[in-house]
Amino acid sequence: MSCSEGSSRKRKHSYGTCFEPLLDAEIRKQPDDTDSQLQLELDAEMILYNLIRSKQEMGIWPQEMKRETNLRRNVVFKALRALKIKKLVKQFVNIQNKGRIYYVAAEFEPSDELTGGVWYVDGKLQTEYVKMFKESCVYVLSKLKVATEEGIAEDINMIGLCVPGRSRQQIAEILRVLVLDEEIMEVKSSGSGEFSSIPIGTVCYRCTDEGSLGGAYKRPLSP
């Protein structure tokens, strides 16, 4: 093995293991004695892949990639296209950064903080879904009179509206909005009367006059 070959192999194995099988397949197609354009492109892909992967669920946008790697803009976008085709990275819309397209490694899910979580699709707020969810929470609470977040979650799940595994997170967010909108109020259980089934001091919720609307809320339809 020549010194140059040894150096090349050493440099290659310093990159992420997810990338190596794809890289090896590409290199085997090339003559060993040729410093080809393809090899330069693969180097750019590896540099970007490692950078994107290092950002984990927070991701990174192309302008930051260009600044951190000193690669030219056209090289960055060509490498990103190749990484997407190889399914090593994926993109998402960052609602906190003017709707810019960010990239994460395929093994990570973008942070809900940046995507908006279940309330957003492709960076756009699902207003009808949010409205339906609010109405569902008020409907359940008007039926239960007084309930904890857990109690509301159980009834909401029976309606079948929540995304599995996220119901408590969704409900907590919606309840905060409803409290701010004065459609429901946050209270603490006294342990007696209507609170008899709820331990003393437990945070729970009840409808306000505006929220109950004399029973005007009807059972909402699932999406």
Stockholm file with secondary structure:
# STOCKHOLM 1.0

chainA/1-223         MSCSEGSSRKRKHSYGTCFEPLLDAEIRKQPDDTDSQLQLELDAEMILYNLIRSKQEMGIWPQEMKRETNLRRNVVFKALRALKIKKLVKQFVNIQNKGRIYYVAAEFEPSDELTGGVWYVDGKLQTEYVKMFKESCVYVLSKLKVATEEGIAEDINMIGLCVPGRSRQQIAEILRVLVLDEEIMEVKSSGSGEFSSIPIGTVCYRCTDEGSLGGAYKRPLSP
#=GR chainA/1-223 SS CCHHHHHHHHHHTTSCTTTHHHHHHHHHTSCTTCCCHHHHHHHHHHHHHHHHHHTGGGCBCHHHHHHHHCCCHHHHHHHHHHHHHTTSEEEEEETTTTTEEEEEETTSCCCHHHHCGGGEETTEECHHHHHHHHHHHHHHHHHHSEECHHHHHHHHHHHTCSCTTCHHHHHHHHHHHHHHTTSEEEEECCSSGGGTTSCTTCEEEEECHHHHGGGTCCCCCCC
#=GC SS_cons         CCHHHHHHHHHHTTSCTTTHHHHHHHHHTSCTTCCCHHHHHHHHHHHHHHHHHHTGGGCBCHHHHHHHHCCCHHHHHHHHHHHHHTTSEEEEEETTTTTEEEEEETTSCCCHHHHCGGGEETTEECHHHHHHHHHHHHHHHHHHSEECHHHHHHHHHHHTCSCTTCHHHHHHHHHHHHHHTTSEEEEECCSSGGGTTSCTTCEEEEECHHHHGGGTCCCCCCC
//
